[in-house]
Amino acid sequence: MFIRMVSSHRRKKRKRSIERQDIQFLTQEAMTFFIEESIKTRSTNPLQSQEFYRAARKIGKRGRIHLPHQYRNYFCRSCNYPISIKTTRIRLNSKKRQIHYFCFNCRKEQRFGYNKRSE
């Protein structure tokens, strides 16, 4: 017979303090600012765009916040270079329902799935 021991010292879940929520809000605002600036400058100056994106990721790591979902596929995952018509080759694979991005900077390929229905 197996007896399960229950610890008397259970951890209590702490609620996030108001200060932590304020820090997260400010971090999110700073990240979106840098990413939007990066998107604006990606066609004219890709290197500056890359630096803005790296700054946004660095701020996000310090604040423990992920990138916003709408901006995740705008940059190469390996070299952080902006994805645009000049810097990547984009192909669709309709059989597997995938989008293939080939980065000319780092020579890597990324694949993202998509659904038939666009919602």
N, C-alpha and C positions, 0 to 999 in steps of 0.2 A: 504494500500500500504506500502510495506516494503522498507525503504531507507537504503542503506548500506553506512556506514561512512568509509571513507578511511583516514587512518592516514597519516599525512604529514611527520612523522618521520619514514620512512622505513629503516630497517637495510640494510646496504650494505654488500654484501658478500666479505669477505677478502680473498685474495689469501694467500696461505701458504708461509711463508717466506723461504728463502734458509736455514736458521739456523734450522728451524723445520724439513725440509726434511733431513738435515744432521743427526739430532738427530734420526729420524726414521730409517735411513739407518744403523746407528751404533747400534741401539737397535735391529734391525732385525738380524744383523750379530752376535751380542752377544747371542741372543736367539737361533739361529741355531747352534752356537758352543756348547752351553750347552746341547741342545737337542741331538745333535750327540754324545757328550760324554756320555750322559745318555744311549743312545741306545747301544753304545759300551760296557758299563759296566753292562748292565741289566742281562746278563746271569751269570756273575761271582759274582757281588755284587749288589743285588737289592736295598739295602738301600742307597748306594751311588748314584745309578741311580735315586732313588726317590728324593734325595737332589738336584741333578743337574736339574731335571725337575722342582722342586719348585723354584729354582733360576731363571730358564728361565721364568717361569710364572710371578715371581715378577718383573723381568726386563721389561717384556711385559706390565704389568699393569702400571708401572711408565711411560713408553713411549707411552701408549695408543695404543698398537698394538696387534692384535690377533695372535694366533699361526699359523704357516704355515699349509696349508691344508694337506700336505702329512704326517704330524706328529700328527694329532689330535687323531687318534684312536690307538696310540701306548701305551697309559697309561690309567689306570682306572680313571674315572671321579670323583669318590667319595674319593678315598684314594691316588691318584697319583702314585700308584704302577705300575711298568712296566708290560706290557702284554707280556708274553712269554709262552712257553709250560709248564714250571714248575709252573708258578704262576696263570694260568687261564685254564678253560675248554672252548673249542671253539666248538660250534655246529652250523650246518646249518639247517634252516627250509626252505625247498624248496617250500612249499605251500604258505607261506607268503613272501617268498624271504627275509629272515632276517638272520643275523649272530648274534648268542647269545654268549656273553662273560660272564663267571661266574668267578669272582675274588675270589681266595682262601683266600686272606688277609682280605678283608672287608665283604665277603659273599654277594656281590651285583651282580645283573645281568644287563648287558647292551645289548641293541638291536640296530643293525644298518641294514638298508635296503640295498639291492643291486638289480641291474637290471639283466635281463637275458642276455642282450648283454654286453660284457665287452669292453669298449672303452678307 
